[in-house]
Amino acid sequence: MKITTRDMILVSFFTALTAVGAFLKIPISPAPITMQFLFTAFAGILLGSKLGALSQIIYVVLGLLGLPVFTKPSGLSYVFEPSFGYLIGFIFGAYVIGKISETNSKTSFIRLFLASVVGISVIYLIGVPYLYIILKYAMGTSITFGGALKSGLLIFLSGDITKCIVTAIIGVKVVPRVKHLVSGRNLVER
């Protein structure tokens, strides 16, 4: 995959937005509600599967290198945070959202909403088991998998569905404009 200067700028932009999204949060335990998923979904929709995932890979790598981009102090030890599985999920979620979004040239609310729902499902599929494993085995917390589902999925579900709706509403407006503004190749058709 050839990456242009424009691609690098856009990937960097969505990496930065995800980092900002970490600090736009409602603090609850064990993981805060942040705006990161919103920017992850937009990265997938607007950049496509590969570049959307790349923006999230760079975000995670920067945090693991110690830059203060995560919700708590960063560095390699962050892999032992219960919320780290969600960060891994952002990479795969952005890829899946991008893949679904780029499969058809027609942009619709339903397609973007479903892409976002599938993407957040992927994030949960990675994040919840990771949360459970870290809490139970690394931190010695007495928790059941049902408890991990409640604290790592159910309390976030309504907010994340709302973010999926917002992503689809804005995406339907933005994607066609991006297609017209970008000469040459489309951001959403990779």
Secondary structure, DSSP 4 states (H G I P E B T S, - for coil): ----HHHHHHHHHHHHHHHHHHHSEE--SSS-EESHHHHHHHHHHHH-HHHHHHHHHHHHHHHHTT-S-SSS--SGGGGGSTTHHHHHHHHHHHHHHHHHHTT-SS--HHHHHHHHHHHHHHHHHHHHHHHHHIIIIIS-----HHHHHIIIIIHHHHHHHHHHHHHHHHHHHHHHHHHHHS-SS-SS--
